[in-house]
Amino acid sequence: MNAVVLDHITKTYDAGKVLAVDDVSLQVAAGELFGLIGPDGAGKTSIFRILTTLLLPDKGHAAVNGLDCVKDYKAIRRSVGYMPGRFSLYQDLTVAENLHFFATLFGTTIEANYSLIKDIYEQIKPFSGRRAGKLSGGMKQKLALCCALVHKPEVLFLDEPTTGVDAVSRKEFWEMLKTLKQQGITIVVSTPYMDEAVLCERIALIQDGRIMSVDTPAKVVAAFPVKLYAVKAADIYRLLTSLRGDNSISSCYAFGEYVHVTFRDEAAHDLQAWQQTLAAQGHEQVEVKIISPSIEDSFIRLMQEKQNAQP
């Protein structure tokens, strides 16, 4: 059974001038931890707003747990949890007041579903009397998650929940999601962080409102069609500029202290000869190696293929 279905969804803004979601179709299985991966402006938030009935699509059909996102919006709102990317709780209310307020909105109590939020709430309980606006980023994140879970939703939508929080809080948050998944909740999470993609069971890579790939993280990486090289030199900027002027190179982009490179004709390329050529061109401390691609490498290649296919 699919908990979430998007069937050829399109959404525009400014009287059709801005295309935010472009013919998107995908399915999320019940109980799955699914990631929507893409940069800012890719269309992630618009998709979440459509699925949580806050936004009407221009075209296509969207459903959550078999319920139509337009016709059955009241039933969907009772059965889903939504944590927007921006902290949207009442900052002048305390932690406890926010949680009680949202429980009341859904006609329940904190105690009724306390077992679901217990592990998360226990971490912020010492601050239950503090105003929400005075919490740290990580604590705000945990409070928002508790409020999204207080009515025990069947599907949980988390829009960039780890943006702007520290590395420790990010790790803790994903551990919480794994625990929630074990309780049968379908989780759909969006993130611009490519390293978080591997923490999902399946992912959809999205750019400019279009889905470029939907699969498990391992299969997305395995689909990388050519060898990937990492090269660095003492002057990384000069190296990058030089490589981009080489017609034998298909793609070339900076990646930390290295430049990641693919070639048009892999068979005709010799690693040692290339390193010697770079040294002969005056590049110092040259290092070249073959590496395994990451989700980010796969995303960049798919994005470049999409751009090259455009007329």
DODREN-707319 format. One record per atom (N, C-alpha, C, O): x, y, z; residue in three letters. Coordinates in steps of 0.1 Angstrom, whole numbers, plus 5000, padded with zeros to 4 digits. Atoms other than C-alpha are relative to their C-alpha. Layout:
REM DODREN-707319
XYZALA/...
REM end
This chain:
REM DODREN-707319
500849885000MET/500050005000MET/500950135000MET/501950135007MET/499349875000ASN/501250354992ASN/499450105009ASN/498250135008ASN/500549904991ALA/500950615019ALA/499950144994ALA/499050224997ALA/500049875007VAL/501650904996VAL/500149974985VAL/500949894980VAL/500050015014VAL/500950934959VAL/499950144993VAL/499050224997VAL/500049885009LEU/501751224935LEU/499949954986LEU/500849884981LEU/500250045014ASP/500451184900ASP/499950124991ASP/498950194990ASP/499949885010HIS/501651444874HIS/499650135006HIS/498850205001HIS/500349884993ILE/501451724899ILE/500850124994ILE/502050114992ILE/499449885005THR/502152074886THR/499550125008THR/498350135011THR/500449884993LYS/502152404905LYS/500850124996LYS/502050124995LYS/499349885004THR/502952754894THR/499650125009THR/498650115016THR/500349884992TYR/503053094911TYR/500150124991TYR/500550124979TYR/500049885007ASP/502653454900ASP/499449994986ASP/499950024976ASP/500850015012ALA/499953384874ALA/500749914990ALA/500649954978ALA/499350105009GLY/501953094859GLY/501450044995GLY/501949974987GLY/498749965004LYS/505153284856LYS/501249925006LYS/502249905000LYS/499050084993VAL/507053074881VAL/499549855001VAL/498549835007VAL/500450144999LEU/506952694877LEU/500849945012LEU/502049915011LEU/499350064988ALA/507652544912ALA/500049855000ALA/501049795004ALA/500050155001VAL/506552184906VAL/499649974986VAL/498550014981VAL/500250025015ASP/506752044871ASP/499849854997ASP/500749774996ASP/500450135004ASP/504851724864ASP/500749895008ASP/501349805003ASP/499450094990VAL/505951534895VAL/499149885003VAL/497949905006VAL/500750124997SER/504951174900SER/500949915009SER/502149895005SER/499250094991LEU/506150954929LEU/499149935010LEU/498049985012LEU/500850074990GLN/504850704955GLN/500949975012GLN/502149945010GLN/499450034988VAL/505850654991VAL/499349885007VAL/498149905010VAL/500650114994ALA/505150315007ALA/499750025014ALA/500450105021ALA/500349994986ALA/503450285040ALA/501149955009ALA/501749855006ALA/498950044991GLY/505950275068GLY/501450034996GLY/502449995002GLY/498749975006GLU/508750405046GLU/500650135006GLU/499950225009GLU/499349884997LEU/511350665055LEU/500650054987LEU/501650004981LEU/499749955014PHE/511550865022PHE/500550145001PHE/500150225008PHE/499449875001GLY/513751155014GLY/499850084987GLY/499950024976GLY/500149915012LEU/513051444990LEU/501250095001LEU/501350185009LEU/498749944999ILE/516551574983ILE/500250104988ILE/500050074977ILE/499749895010GLY/517351904965GLY/500350135007GLY/500150155019GLY/499649874995PRO/518652254969PRO/498850095003PRO/497750065000PRO/501049904998ASP/516652564979ASP/499450034987ASP/500150054977ASP/500749965012GLY/514052654953GLY/499749884991GLY/499249904980GLY/500250125008ALA/513852294940ALA/498549964999ALA/498149884990ALA/501450035000GLY/510152264948GLY/499549915012GLY/498449875012GLY/500350094989LYS/510252054980LYS/498950055009LYS/498049985012LYS/501149954991THR/508152285002THR/498750014993THR/497749984999THR/501249995007SER/505552334975SER/499349865000SER/498149855001SER/500550135000ILE/505151954973ILE/499449965014ILE/498449905015ILE/500550034986PHE/504851925011PHE/498750085003PHE/497850025009PHE/501249924998ARG/502252205011ARG/498849944993ARG/497649954998ARG/501150065007ILE/500152024985ILE/499649875007ILE/498449855009ILE/500350124993LEU/500351695004LEU/499450025014LEU/498649945019LEU/500649964987THR/499351865037THR/498850094998THR/498350145008THR/501249935004THR/496452035019THR/500050155003THR/499050215004THR/499949864998LEU/497752385024LEU/500150074987LEU/500050204987LEU/499949945013LEU/498152444987LEU/499349914990LEU/499449794990LEU/500750075010LEU/496052344957LEU/500949984988LEU/501550084983LEU/499250015012PRO/497952194927PRO/499250064988PRO/498050064988PRO/500649955013ASP/497252344892ASP/499549884992ASP/498549894985ASP/500350125008LYS/497251994876LYS/500449885008LYS/501249895017LYS/499650134994GLY/497451634887GLY/499249965012GLY/498350035016GLY/500750054989HIS/496351434916HIS/500949965011HIS/502049905009HIS/499250034989ALA/497751394951ALA/499149935011ALA/498049975013ALA/500850074990ALA/496651154978ALA/500949955012ALA/502149935010ALA/499450054988VAL/497651055014VAL/499249905006VAL/498049925010VAL/500750124995ASN/496650715027ASN/498749984993ASN/497649954999ASN/501250035009GLY/494150684998GLY/499050125000GLY/498050114994GLY/500949885000LEU/492551025006LEU/500550114991LEU/501650144990LEU/499749895009ASP/492351294980ASP/500450135007ASP/499750175016ASP/499549884993CYS/494351604990CYS/499150124998CYS/499250225005CYS/501049895002VAL/491551834976VAL/498749975006VAL/498250055014VAL/501350034995LYS/488351654984LYS/500049965014LYS/499049995022LYS/500050054986ASP/489351495017ASP/501050075009ASP/501650015017ASP/499049934993TYR/491451765031TYR/499850005015TYR/500850005023TYR/500350004985LYS/489751765066LYS/500649865006LYS/501249875016LYS/499650134995ALA/490451385070ALA/501549995000ALA/502149945009ALA/498650015002ILE/494051425058ILE/500750085012ILE/501750045018ILE/499449914989ARG/494751715083ARG/500049935014ARG/500849965022ARG/500150074987ARG/493651485112ARG/501049895000ARG/501349845011ARG/499250125000SER/495851205101SER/501550024997SER/502349924997SER/498649975003VAL/499151375092VAL/500650095010VAL/499950175017VAL/499349904992GLY/501851565111GLY/500950074991GLY/501450024981GLY/499249915009TYR/503651855095TYR/500950095008TYR/500550175016TYR/499049914994MET/506852025106MET/500650084989MET/501550044982MET/499549915011PRO/507552325083PRO/501550035003PRO/502050015014PRO/498549964999GLY/511152435076GLY/500350115009GLY/501350115016GLY/499849884991ARG/510652755095ARG/499349975013ARG/498249925014ARG/500650024986PHE/510052735133PHE/498750085001PHE/498750215000PHE/501349935001SER/506352815134SER/499149995013SER/497950015012SER/500850014988LEU/505252745170LEU/499950145006LEU/500550245002LEU/500249874993TYR/504153025194TYR/501250035009TYR/501349975019TYR/498849974993GLN/507353185206GLN/499850065013GLN/500750055022GLN/500249944987ASP/505753365235ASP/499349905009ASP/499149945021ASP/500550104991LEU/504253045249LEU/501249915004LEU/502249904997LEU/498950094995THR/506352805270THR/499949864992THR/499049844984THR/499950135006VAL/507352455258VAL/498749925003VAL/498149874994VAL/501250084996ALA/504552295278ALA/498750064995ALA/497849984991ALA/501249945005GLU/501952545267GLU/499849974985GLU/498749954980GLU/500150045014ASN/502752485230ASN/499549864998ASN/498749844990ASN/500350145002LEU/502552115234LEU/498549975004LEU/497849904997LEU/501450014996HIS/499152135253HIS/499150064990HIS/498050014987HIS/500849945010PHE/497852375227PHE/499849924988PHE/498649904983PHE/500150085012PHE/498552155198PHE/499249875003PHE/498549824994PHE/500850124996ALA/497151845216ALA/498550035000ALA/497749964996ALA/501449964999THR/493952035223THR/499450024986THR/498349994983THR/500549975014LEU/493652145186LEU/499649874993LEU/498649864986LEU/500350135006PHE/493651775176PHE/499049915009PHE/498849805006PHE/501050074991GLY/491151685204GLY/500649885008GLY/499949785010GLY/499450114993THR/493651475223THR/500850065012THR/500650185015THR/499149964989THR/496051505253THR/501449954998THR/501649864991THR/498650055000ILE/499751475258ILE/500149865005ILE/500849785000ILE/499950134993GLU/499151175281GLU/499549894990GLU/500049784991GLU/500650105009ALA/497150995254ALA/501049934991ALA/500949814989ALA/498950055009ASN/500150955231ASN/501450025005ASN/502350034997ASN/498749974994TYR/502951015255TYR/501149904996TYR/502349944995TYR/499050105003SER/504650695247SER/500750024986SER/501949994984SER/499449975013LEU/505250815211LEU/501050115001LEU/502050114994LEU/499149885000ILE/506951145221ILE/500950005012ILE/501750095014ILE/499250004988LYS/508451035254LYS/501550024999LYS/502050115006LYS/498549995001ASP/512050985243ASP/500450144995ASP/501550194999ASP/499749875005ILE/511951325225ILE/499750105011ILE/500650195013ILE/500449904991TYR/510051525251TYR/500950005013TYR/501150105019TYR/499250014988GLU/512251395280GLU/501250094998GLU/501850135008GLU/498849925002GLN/515151585264GLN/499750155002GLN/500750235005GLN/500349854999ILE/513351925265ILE/499150025013ILE/498850145015ILE/500949984988LYS/511251865297LYS/500650095010LYS/499950165016LYS/499449914990PRO/513752045319PRO/499850154996PRO/499950245005PRO/500249865005PHE/512952355298PHE/498550024998PHE/498150124990PHE/501449995003SER/509152305299SER/499450135003SER/498450174998SER/500549874996GLY/508652645316GLY/500650114992GLY/500250234994GLY/499349895008ARG/510852835291ARG/499250034987ARG/498649944981ARG/500749965013ARG/509353035262ARG/500749944988ARG/501949934988ARG/499550075012ALA/509752865229ALA/501050084992ALA/502050034987ALA/499149915007GLY/511453165214GLY/501350015006GLY/502350064999GLY/498749994993LYS/514253145239LYS/500849874999LYS/501949865005LYS/499350135001LEU/515152785230LEU/501150004990LEU/501150094981LEU/499050015010SER/518252685211SER/499449944987SER/498349894988SER/500650065012GLY/517852565175GLY/499749865001GLY/498649814996GLY/500350144999GLY/518152205184GLY/498849975009GLY/498049885006GLY/501250024992MET/515552235212MET/498750044993MET/497749984995MET/501249965007LYS/513152425190LYS/499649884990LYS/498449864989LYS/500350115009GLN/513452135165GLN/499349895007GLN/498449835002GLN/500650114993LYS/512651875191LYS/498650045005LYS/497749955005LYS/501349964996LEU/509652075204LEU/499050004988LEU/497949954989LEU/500850015012ALA/508352115169ALA/499649864996ALA/498549834991ALA/500350145003LEU/508651745163LEU/499049945010LEU/498149875006LEU/501050044991CYS/506751675195CYS/498650054997CYS/497649974998CYS/501349945003CYS/503951905185CYS/499449944987CYS/498249924986CYS/500550075012ALA/503751735151ALA/499649865002ALA/498949804994ALA/500250144997LEU/503551395167LEU/498949985011LEU/498449875013LEU/500850014988VAL/501251475197VAL/498649934997VAL/498049875006VAL/501350065003HIS/498051345179HIS/500249864993HIS/499349804988HIS/499750135006LYS/499851025166LYS/499649994986LYS/498749914982LYS/500350005014PRO/499851085129PRO/500449874993PRO/501349804998PRO/499650125008GLU/499950805103GLU/501150044991GLU/502049954988GLU/499049955009VAL/502151015080VAL/500650135006VAL/499950225010VAL/499449884994LEU/504751265092LEU/500850074988LEU/501750004982LEU/499349925010PHE/506051535068PHE/500950105007PHE/500550185015PHE/499049914994LEU/509251715078LEU/500850074989LEU/501550024982LEU/499449915011ASP/510352005056ASP/501350065005ASP/501350165013ASP/498649964996GLU/514152055060GLU/500150025015GLU/500450135020GLU/500049994986PRO/514051985097PRO/501350025006PRO/501450075018PRO/498649994994THR/517851995102THR/500750124995THR/501950144998THR/499449885005THR/518552315084THR/500350105011THR/499450145018THR/499749904990GLY/520452555106GLY/500349955014GLY/500550035023GLY/499650054987VAL/521152325135VAL/501349935000VAL/501949904989VAL/498650054999ASP/524452195147ASP/500149854997ASP/499049784996ASP/499850145004ALA/525951855137ALA/499549905010ALA/499049795006ALA/500550104989VAL/525151685170VAL/498549995000VAL/497949885000VAL/501449995001SER/521551795168SER/499449934988SER/498449864989SER/500450075013ARG/521251665132ARG/500149855002ARG/499249784999ARG/499950154998LYS/522551325142LYS/499049955010LYS/498449845007LYS/501050044991GLU/520251305172GLU/498650004993GLU/497849914996GLU/501349995007PHE/517251405150PHE/499849884991PHE/498749824992PHE/500250125009TRP/517851125125TRP/499949875008TRP/499249785004TRP/500250124991GLU/518150875154GLU/498650005004GLU/498049895005GLU/501449994996MET/514750995165MET/499149954989MET/498149884991MET/500850045011LEU/513350935130LEU/500049854998LEU/499049794995LEU/499950155001LYS/514650575130LYS/499149945010LYS/498549845007LYS/500850054989THR/512850515163THR/498550014996THR/497749924999THR/501349985004LEU/509650665150LEU/499549914989LEU/498449864989LEU/500350095011LYS/509750455118LYS/499749865006LYS/498849795000LYS/500250134994GLN/509950145140GLN/498649995006GLN/498149885009GLN/501350004994GLN/506550245154GLN/498950014989GLN/497750034992GLN/500950015011GLY/504950225119GLY/499650134994GLY/498750134985GLY/500349875006ILE/504850595110ILE/500750014987ILE/501949994986ILE/499449965013THR/505450685074THR/500650145001THR/500050235006THR/499349884998ILE/508050955073ILE/500550054986ILE/501249984979ILE/499549935012VAL/508651195044VAL/500850125004VAL/500250215010VAL/499249904995VAL/511551425050VAL/500750074988VAL/501250004979VAL/499349935011SER/513051695027SER/501350065006SER/501350105018SER/498749944995THR/516651815030THR/500950054988THR/500949984978THR/499049975010PRO/519252005010PRO/501449945002PRO/502349954994PRO/498750064996TYR/522051815027TYR/500149864994TYR/499449764997TYR/499950135007MET/523151535004MET/500549895009MET/500249775006MET/499550114991ASP/524951345032ASP/498849945008ASP/499049825013ASP/501250054993GLU/521451295048GLU/499249904992GLU/498449824997GLU/500850095010ALA/520151115017ALA/500249855004ALA/499349775002ALA/499750154998VAL/521950785027VAL/499349955013VAL/499349835015VAL/500850044987LEU/519850785060LEU/498649964996LEU/497949915005LEU/501450035004CYS/516650735040CYS/500049864993CYS/501049824988CYS/500150135007GLU/515350405026GLU/499950024985GLU/500649954977GLU/500049965015ARG/514550564992ARG/500050155000ARG/499650225009ARG/500049855001ILE/515050914979ILE/499650044986ILE/499649964976ILE/500349945013ALA/513851134951ALA/500950134999ALA/500950225008ALA/499149885003LEU/516451384937LEU/499250104992LEU/498750064981LEU/500849905006ILE/514651704927ILE/500750134997ILE/501550185006ILE/499349885003GLN/515852014909GLN/499050084990GLN/498550024981GLN/500849925009ASP/513852304893ASP/498649944999ASP/498049954988ASP/501450055000GLY/510552134902GLY/499849874994GLY/498749824993GLY/500150125007ARG/511351814884ARG/500849895007ARG/501949915012ARG/499350124995ILE/512251464897ILE/501049954991ILE/500649924979ILE/498950055009MET/515551344883MET/500249855002MET/500649784993MET/499850144997SER/515751004900SER/499349965013SER/499250045022SER/500650054988VAL/513850794925VAL/500549865002VAL/500249774993VAL/499550134997ASP/515550494941ASP/500650005013ASP/500650095021ASP/499350004987THR/517450374971THR/501350074998THR/501850094987THR/498849935002PRO/520550574978PRO/501149924994PRO/501949974986PRO/499050095006ALA/522750274969ALA/499949994985ALA/500949994978ALA/500250015015LYS/521150234935LYS/500250134993LYS/500650134981LYS/499749875006VAL/521350604928VAL/501550014997VAL/501950064986VAL/498649995002VAL/525050594933VAL/500549894990VAL/501449924982VAL/499650105009ALA/525450264915ALA/499750034985ALA/500449984976ALA/500449975014ALA/523850414884ALA/500950114994ALA/500850144982ALA/499049905006PHE/526750664880PHE/500749934989PHE/501449824991PHE/499750085012PRO/527750564845PRO/501549994996PRO/501949914988PRO/498650005004VAL/531450644843VAL/501050015012VAL/500550025023VAL/499149984990LYS/534650654863LYS/500150145005LYS/500050234997LYS/499949874994LEU/535050944887LEU/501450025006LEU/501949935013LEU/498649984995TYR/538451094895TYR/500050125009TYR/499250225007TYR/499849894991ALA/539551324923ALA/501450054997ALA/502449964998ALA/498749945002VAL/542451554916VAL/500250135008VAL/499350205009VAL/499749884993LYS/544151824936LYS/501550044997LYS/502349964992LYS/498649955002ALA/547252044933ALA/500250125010ALA/499250155017ALA/499749894990ALA/548952324953ALA/499150124998ALA/498650185008ALA/500949885003ASP/546852594935ASP/498849944994ASP/498749914982ASP/501250075005ILE/543352444933ILE/499250084990ILE/498650034981ILE/500749925010TYR/541852744915TYR/500649994986TYR/499949984976TYR/499350015014ARG/544452734887ARG/499749874994ARG/499549864982ARG/500250135005LEU/543952364884LEU/498549994995LEU/498349934984LEU/501450005004LEU/540152404882LEU/499850074986LEU/499150024977LEU/500149935012THR/540452664855THR/500649934988THR/500149934977THR/499350085011SER/542952454835SER/499249884996SER/499049864984SER/500850125003LEU/540752144837LEU/498750034992LEU/498349964983LEU/501249955007ARG/537652334825ARG/500350044986ARG/499450054978ARG/499649975014GLY/539552424794GLY/500449884992GLY/500849904980GLY/499650125007ASP/540352064785ASP/498849944994ASP/497849895000ASP/501250065007ASN/537951934758ASN/499849855002ASN/498749804999ASN/500250144998SER/538551574768SER/499249975013SER/498849865015SER/500750024988ILE/536851634801ILE/498550034999ILE/498150134992ILE/501549995001SER/533051584804SER/499550095011SER/498650185009SER/500449924988SER/532551734839SER/501150035009SER/502049955010SER/498949964991CYS/534651924864CYS/499550105010CYS/499050205006CYS/500549914989TYR/533652074897TYR/500849995013TYR/501349885016TYR/499350004987ALA/535252164930ALA/499249925010ALA/498049935011ALA/500650094989PHE/534551924959PHE/500950005011PHE/501849915012PHE/499149994989GLY/536252024991GLY/501450044995GLY/501650134987GLY/498649975004GLU/540052014986GLU/500349944986GLU/501549964981GLU/499850065013TYR/539651814954TYR/499250064989TYR/498250134992TYR/500949975012VAL/538251864919VAL/499649874995VAL/500449784992VAL/500650135005HIS/535951584907HIS/499950014985HIS/499350114980HIS/499850005014VAL/536451494871VAL/499449884993VAL/499749774998VAL/500350125009THR/534851264844THR/500450044986THR/500550164982THR/499549985013PHE/536051214809PHE/499049964989PHE/498249874992PHE/500950045011ARG/534251194776ARG/500349864994ARG/499449784992ARG/499550135006ASP/536350894763ASP/500849935011ASP/502049955012ASP/499350064989GLU/537150684793GLU/501149904996GLU/502149885002GLU/499150105005ALA/538850414773ALA/501450054996ALA/502449994997ALA/498849945005ALA/541450654759ALA/500850075010ALA/501850145007ALA/499349924990HIS/542450794792HIS/500949915009HIS/500549805014HIS/499150074992ASP/545450684812ASP/500350095012ASP/500750205011ASP/499949924988LEU/545750794848LEU/501450055002LEU/501550175006LEU/498649964998GLN/549550804851GLN/500450114990GLN/501050214993GLN/499649905010ALA/549950994818ALA/499350135003ALA/499950245000ALA/500749884997TRP/547351244829TRP/500750085011TRP/500850205011TRP/499349944989GLN/549151314861GLN/501350064996GLN/501650175000GLN/498849955006GLN/552351364842GLN/499850124992GLN/500650224992GLN/500449885009THR/550651604818THR/499750125009THR/500150235006THR/500349894991LEU/549351814847LEU/501250065006LEU/501450185007LEU/498849964995ALA/552751824862ALA/500850084990ALA/501550184993ALA/499349935010ALA/554251934829ALA/499450134997ALA/500150224992ALA/500649875002GLN/551752214827GLN/500350105011GLN/499850215011GLN/499649924989GLY/553252354859GLY/499249995013GLY/499450075022GLY/500750024987HIS/550852224885HIS/500949925010HIS/501549825006HIS/499150064990GLU/552652134917GLU/499249925010GLU/498049945012GLU/500650094990GLN/551951864943GLN/498649944994GLN/497649935001GLN/501150065006VAL/549551694919VAL/499749865006VAL/500649785007VAL/500550134995GLU/547451404933GLU/498849964992GLU/497850044991GLU/501250055008VAL/545051194911VAL/499749865005VAL/500549785007VAL/500550134996LYS/542950904921LYS/498649974996LYS/497850074993LYS/501350035003ILE/539850714912ILE/499249985013ILE/499749925022ILE/500850014988ILE/537050744937ILE/498649954997ILE/498149944986ILE/501450045001SER/533550614944SER/499150125000SER/499350215009SER/500949885000PRO/530750864936PRO/499250005012PRO/498949905018PRO/500949984989SER/528551004963SER/498650044995SER/498550064983SER/501349955004ILE/524951114962ILE/500150134994ILE/499450164984ILE/499949875005GLU/526051464956GLU/500650004986GLU/500250074977GLU/499550025013ASP/528151354926ASP/498949954990ASP/498950004979ASP/501150055009SER/525151164912SER/499050124997SER/498550134986SER/500949895001PHE/522951474918PHE/500550104989PHE/499850144980PHE/499449905010ILE/525351704899ILE/500049954986ILE/499750024977ILE/500050065013ARG/525651464870ARG/498650004994ARG/498450034982ARG/501450005005LEU/521851424867LEU/499650144996LEU/498950174986LEU/500449865002MET/521451804869MET/500750054987MET/500050124979MET/499449965012GLN/524051854841GLN/499449934988GLN/499350004977GLN/500650075011GLU/522451594819GLU/498650064997GLU/498350074985GLU/501349945002LYS/519051764824LYS/500250144993LYS/499550174984LYS/499749875007GLN/520652104814GLN/500449984986GLN/500050064977GLN/499550035013ASN/522351954784ASN/498849964990ASN/498949984978ASN/501150055008ALA/519051804772ALA/499050114997ALA/498250094988ALA/500949895003GLN/517252134773GLN/500450074987GLN/501650094984GLN/499749945012PRO/516952304739PRO/500650145001PRO/500950204991PRO/
REM end
